[in-house]
Amino acid sequence: MTDVTATPGNTGNTGNSMVFHPRPEAGLAKPWDFPAPDRSSLPNGLSVLGCHRPGQKV
């Protein structure tokens, strides 16, 4: 988030000086593996790999 401070001659809408807040520290990454894919075939013979991801809409 940035705050714009007004300087003489402007109203703050297009201020030239900004006050930057410190960025939060990054946390540790959680280990994650892509789920094993399910293999299926379409009627035309094309192979399809799919992964069931509950809660993920595509």
MARGU-76783 format. One record per residue: x, z, y of N, C-alpha, C in turn; residue number from 0; residue in three letters. Coordinates in steps of 0.05 Angstrom, whole numbers, plus 5000, padded with zeros to 4 digits. Example, Ala and Ser with C-alpha at 12.3 -4.5 7.8 and 13.67 -1.06 7.14 Angstrom:
2
<pt n_px="5264" n_pz="5156" n_py="4886" ca_px="5246" ca_pz="5156" ca_py="4910" c_px="5264" c_pz="5156" c_py="4934" pos="0" code="ALA"/>
<pt n_px="5257" n_pz="5142" n_py="4955" ca_px="5273" ca_pz="5143" ca_py="4979" c_px="5258" c_pz="5157" c_py="5001" pos="1" code="SER"/>
***
This chain:
58
<pt n_px="5017" n_pz="5000" n_py="4976" ca_px="5000" ca_pz="5000" ca_py="5000" c_px="5018" c_pz="5000" c_py="5024" pos="0" code="MET"/>
<pt n_px="5010" n_pz="4985" n_py="5045" ca_px="5025" ca_pz="4984" ca_py="5069" c_px="5007" c_pz="4992" c_py="5092" pos="1" code="THR"/>
<pt n_px="5018" n_pz="5006" n_py="5111" ca_px="5004" ca_pz="5013" ca_py="5136" c_px="5016" c_pz="4997" c_py="5158" pos="2" code="ASP"/>
<pt n_px="5000" n_pz="4984" n_py="5174" ca_px="5010" ca_pz="4969" ca_py="5197" c_px="5007" c_pz="4987" c_py="5222" pos="3" code="VAL"/>
<pt n_px="5029" n_pz="4991" n_py="5236" ca_px="5028" ca_pz="5007" ca_py="5260" c_px="5028" c_pz="4989" c_py="5285" pos="4" code="THR"/>
<pt n_px="5013" n_pz="4996" n_py="5305" ca_px="5011" ca_pz="4980" ca_py="5329" c_px="5036" c_pz="4984" c_py="5345" pos="5" code="ALA"/>
<pt n_px="5045" n_pz="4962" n_py="5358" ca_px="5068" ca_pz="4963" ca_py="5376" c_px="5058" c_pz="4954" c_py="5403" pos="6" code="THR"/>
<pt n_px="5072" n_pz="4960" n_py="5425" ca_px="5063" ca_pz="4952" ca_py="5451" c_px="5058" c_pz="4922" c_py="5452" pos="7" code="PRO"/>
<pt n_px="5035" n_pz="4914" n_py="5462" ca_px="5029" ca_pz="4886" ca_py="5465" c_px="5011" c_pz="4875" c_py="5443" pos="8" code="GLY"/>
<pt n_px="5006" n_pz="4891" n_py="5422" ca_px="4988" ca_pz="4880" ca_py="5402" c_px="4968" c_pz="4902" c_py="5394" pos="9" code="ASN"/>
<pt n_px="4947" n_pz="4895" n_py="5380" ca_px="4926" ca_pz="4914" ca_py="5374" c_px="4928" c_pz="4926" c_py="5347" pos="10" code="THR"/>
<pt n_px="4948" n_pz="4919" n_py="5332" ca_px="4951" ca_pz="4930" ca_py="5305" c_px="4941" c_pz="4910" c_py="5284" pos="11" code="GLY"/>
<pt n_px="4926" n_pz="4890" n_py="5291" ca_px="4916" ca_pz="4871" ca_py="5272" c_px="4938" c_pz="4853" c_py="5262" pos="12" code="ASN"/>
<pt n_px="4957" n_pz="4847" n_py="5279" ca_px="4980" ca_pz="4830" ca_py="5272" c_px="5006" c_pz="4844" c_py="5278" pos="13" code="THR"/>
<pt n_px="5007" n_pz="4870" n_py="5273" ca_px="5031" ca_pz="4886" ca_py="5280" c_px="5056" c_pz="4876" c_py="5267" pos="14" code="GLY"/>
<pt n_px="5079" n_pz="4879" n_py="5280" ca_px="5104" ca_pz="4870" ca_py="5270" c_px="5119" c_pz="4892" c_py="5255" pos="15" code="ASN"/>
<pt n_px="5111" n_pz="4917" n_py="5258" ca_px="5125" ca_pz="4938" ca_py="5243" c_px="5107" c_pz="4949" c_py="5222" pos="16" code="SER"/>
<pt n_px="5119" n_pz="4955" n_py="5199" ca_px="5103" ca_pz="4965" ca_py="5176" c_px="5117" c_pz="4989" c_py="5165" pos="17" code="MET"/>
<pt n_px="5101" n_pz="5008" n_py="5155" ca_px="5111" ca_pz="5032" ca_py="5143" c_px="5105" c_pz="5029" c_py="5113" pos="18" code="VAL"/>
<pt n_px="5126" n_pz="5028" n_py="5097" ca_px="5123" ca_pz="5024" ca_py="5068" c_px="5123" c_pz="5051" c_py="5054" pos="19" code="PHE"/>
<pt n_px="5104" n_pz="5055" n_py="5037" ca_px="5104" ca_pz="5080" ca_py="5021" c_px="5122" c_pz="5077" c_py="4997" pos="20" code="HIS"/>
<pt n_px="5134" n_pz="5098" n_py="4987" ca_px="5152" ca_pz="5095" ca_py="4964" c_px="5136" c_pz="5085" c_py="4939" pos="21" code="PRO"/>
<pt n_px="5150" n_pz="5068" n_py="4923" ca_px="5138" ca_pz="5057" ca_py="4899" c_px="5138" c_pz="5078" c_py="4877" pos="22" code="ARG"/>
<pt n_px="5118" n_pz="5079" n_py="4861" ca_px="5118" ca_pz="5098" ca_py="4838" c_px="5139" c_pz="5090" c_py="4817" pos="23" code="PRO"/>
<pt n_px="5149" n_pz="5110" n_py="4803" ca_px="5168" ca_pz="5104" ca_py="4781" c_px="5153" c_pz="5091" c_py="4758" pos="24" code="GLU"/>
<pt n_px="5167" n_pz="5073" n_py="4744" ca_px="5156" ca_pz="5060" ca_py="4721" c_px="5158" c_pz="5079" c_py="4697" pos="25" code="ALA"/>
<pt n_px="5137" n_pz="5079" n_py="4681" ca_px="5137" ca_pz="5096" ca_py="4657" c_px="5151" c_pz="5082" c_py="4633" pos="26" code="GLY"/>
<pt n_px="5154" n_pz="5097" n_py="4612" ca_px="5166" ca_pz="5085" ca_py="4588" c_px="5146" c_pz="5066" c_py="4575" pos="27" code="LEU"/>
<pt n_px="5156" n_pz="5044" n_py="4564" ca_px="5140" ca_pz="5024" ca_py="4551" c_px="5131" c_pz="5035" c_py="4523" pos="28" code="ALA"/>
<pt n_px="5106" n_pz="5030" n_py="4516" ca_px="5096" ca_pz="5039" ca_py="4490" c_px="5103" c_pz="5017" c_py="4470" pos="29" code="LYS"/>
<pt n_px="5113" n_pz="5025" n_py="4446" ca_px="5119" ca_pz="5005" ca_py="4426" c_px="5093" c_pz="4990" c_py="4418" pos="30" code="PRO"/>
<pt n_px="5095" n_pz="4964" n_py="4414" ca_px="5072" ca_pz="4948" ca_py="4407" c_px="5081" c_pz="4924" c_py="4392" pos="31" code="TRP"/>
<pt n_px="5066" n_pz="4917" n_py="4371" ca_px="5071" ca_pz="4893" ca_py="4355" c_px="5046" c_pz="4876" c_py="4356" pos="32" code="ASP"/>
<pt n_px="5049" n_pz="4850" n_py="4357" ca_px="5026" ca_pz="4833" ca_py="4356" c_px="5014" c_pz="4835" c_py="4328" pos="33" code="PHE"/>
<pt n_px="4987" n_pz="4837" n_py="4325" ca_px="4975" ca_pz="4840" ca_py="4299" c_px="4980" c_pz="4815" c_py="4282" pos="34" code="PRO"/>
<pt n_px="4980" n_pz="4819" n_py="4256" ca_px="4983" ca_pz="4797" ca_py="4237" c_px="4960" c_pz="4777" c_py="4240" pos="35" code="ALA"/>
<pt n_px="4965" n_pz="4751" n_py="4241" ca_px="4944" ca_pz="4732" ca_py="4245" c_px="4928" c_pz="4726" c_py="4220" pos="36" code="PRO"/>
<pt n_px="4903" n_pz="4719" n_py="4223" ca_px="4886" ca_pz="4710" ca_py="4201" c_px="4888" c_pz="4679" c_py="4200" pos="37" code="ASP"/>
<pt n_px="4891" n_pz="4668" n_py="4177" ca_px="4893" ca_pz="4639" ca_py="4175" c_px="4867" c_pz="4628" c_py="4163" pos="38" code="ARG"/>
<pt n_px="4857" n_pz="4607" n_py="4176" ca_px="4832" ca_pz="4594" ca_py="4166" c_px="4835" c_pz="4564" c_py="4171" pos="39" code="SER"/>
<pt n_px="4816" n_pz="4549" n_py="4161" ca_px="4817" ca_pz="4520" ca_py="4164" c_px="4790" c_pz="4510" c_py="4175" pos="40" code="SER"/>
<pt n_px="4792" n_pz="4491" n_py="4193" ca_px="4768" ca_pz="4478" ca_py="4203" c_px="4759" c_pz="4456" c_py="4183" pos="41" code="LEU"/>
<pt n_px="4734" n_pz="4447" n_py="4185" ca_px="4724" ca_pz="4427" ca_py="4166" c_px="4741" c_pz="4401" c_py="4167" pos="42" code="PRO"/>
<pt n_px="4755" n_pz="4395" n_py="4189" ca_px="4771" ca_pz="4371" ca_py="4191" c_px="4799" c_pz="4375" c_py="4180" pos="43" code="ASN"/>
<pt n_px="4805" n_pz="4399" n_py="4169" ca_px="4831" ca_pz="4405" ca_py="4156" c_px="4851" c_pz="4418" c_py="4175" pos="44" code="GLY"/>
<pt n_px="4845" n_pz="4421" n_py="4200" ca_px="4863" ca_pz="4434" ca_py="4219" c_px="4865" c_pz="4464" c_py="4213" pos="45" code="LEU"/>
<pt n_px="4890" n_pz="4474" n_py="4211" ca_px="4894" ca_pz="4502" ca_py="4206" c_px="4892" c_pz="4518" c_py="4232" pos="46" code="SER"/>
<pt n_px="4880" n_pz="4541" n_py="4231" ca_px="4876" ca_pz="4558" ca_py="4255" c_px="4887" c_pz="4586" c_py="4249" pos="47" code="VAL"/>
<pt n_px="4902" n_pz="4596" n_py="4267" ca_px="4912" ca_pz="4624" ca_py="4266" c_px="4897" c_pz="4640" c_py="4287" pos="48" code="LEU"/>
<pt n_px="4886" n_pz="4662" n_py="4279" ca_px="4872" ca_pz="4679" ca_py="4299" c_px="4878" c_pz="4708" c_py="4294" pos="49" code="GLY"/>
<pt n_px="4877" n_pz="4723" n_py="4316" ca_px="4883" ca_pz="4752" ca_py="4314" c_px="4859" c_pz="4767" c_py="4325" pos="50" code="CYS"/>
<pt n_px="4848" n_pz="4786" n_py="4309" ca_px="4826" ca_pz="4802" ca_py="4318" c_px="4836" c_pz="4823" c_py="4337" pos="51" code="HIS"/>
<pt n_px="4827" n_pz="4822" n_py="4362" ca_px="4835" ca_pz="4841" ca_py="4383" c_px="4810" c_pz="4855" c_py="4393" pos="52" code="ARG"/>
<pt n_px="4801" n_pz="4877" n_py="4382" ca_px="4777" ca_pz="4890" ca_py="4391" c_px="4778" c_pz="4897" c_py="4421" pos="53" code="PRO"/>
<pt n_px="4756" n_pz="4890" n_py="4434" ca_px="4755" ca_pz="4896" ca_py="4463" c_px="4767" c_pz="4875" c_py="4481" pos="54" code="GLY"/>
<pt n_px="4780" n_pz="4855" n_py="4469" ca_px="4793" ca_pz="4834" ca_py="4485" c_px="4775" c_pz="4809" c_py="4484" pos="55" code="GLN"/>
<pt n_px="4765" n_pz="4801" n_py="4506" ca_px="4747" ca_pz="4778" ca_py="4507" c_px="4763" c_pz="4754" c_py="4517" pos="56" code="LYS"/>
<pt n_px="4760" n_pz="4732" n_py="4503" ca_px="4774" ca_pz="4707" ca_py="4510" c_px="4754" c_pz="4686" c_py="4517" pos="57" code="VAL"/>
***
